[in-house]
């Protein structure tokens, strides 16, 4: 029983120490939060002995989250500062290494040229002094030349700084502020919208011109076809006019023949009437009548042919006139 009681007491002591440690952490967090907020922590007095200020678990959680975020931000800033410090230290170390290498090289050259020279063996003091003076004169000259280069570089930077300050002052005099920037943005948007509208109009004009080109090409092909048709129609017209002329000549010749035959027939009728007193010749009269009917039928057929040829000529001329009228293209028709 004594062993179990001792273990229980030890376990209780551990729990109490853990709870005390947790309470100290909570108190430190609360004190830090109150210090950041500028609130004085409540002072402990004898009247509050045995009393405990209870804080809700949500408030504790919120305080812990805020403190954790602040600690993380502080760690990030310190990490960045440490990285910058490490980079600067690395640069300084590289510069120190370069400087040490230069010093070692200079010491080696000095020892080689001044101390361990062959002339130093025969006349050491005077030659070493001359070499020493010459060496340090050269070093001083190198330093002065480096200093002149640095001064020249400094002057260039100073002039550049003055020029930039002048540009900055000029911009401040021009008063290029946020209102002007917003106005420029609005104008830029308007110009972009106008540009898009113009580009759309140009695209529509391009499409219209392409359609016009296609219609012109099709009309040119139709024109070629109509020209070929016109040439063929002209050829046909010439043939028909020649045919009509021949028909007219033939009709005139037939009419002359008919007139001659009519005159001969009249003469024969007169002679027959004169001979009628002696007795009528019936067969000769019938033959004359038959010839007269044949001539009338020939005249009718020739007249029908003339009407047909005239109708064809009128139709061909009407088609030519319609084709010419339909092909008169105007720019507004597309």
Buried (B, 14 or more C-beta within 10 A) or exposed (E): EEEEEEEEEEEEEEEEEEEEEEEEEBEEBBEEBEEEEEEEEEEEEEEEEEEEEEEEEEEEEEBBEEBEEEEEEEEEEEEEEEEEEEEEEEEEEEEEEEEEEEEEEEEEEBEEBBEEBEEBEEEEEEBBEEBBEEBEEEEEEEEEEEEEEEEEEEEEEEEEEEEEEEEEEEEEEEEEEEEEEEEEEEEEEEEEEEEEEEEEEEEEEEEEEEEEEEEEEEBEEBBEEBEEEBEEBEEEBEEBEEBBEEBEEEBEEBEEEBEEBEEEBEEBEEEBEEEEEEEEEEEEEEEBEEEBEEBEEEBEEBEEBBEEBEEBBEEBEEEBEEBEEEEEBEEEEB
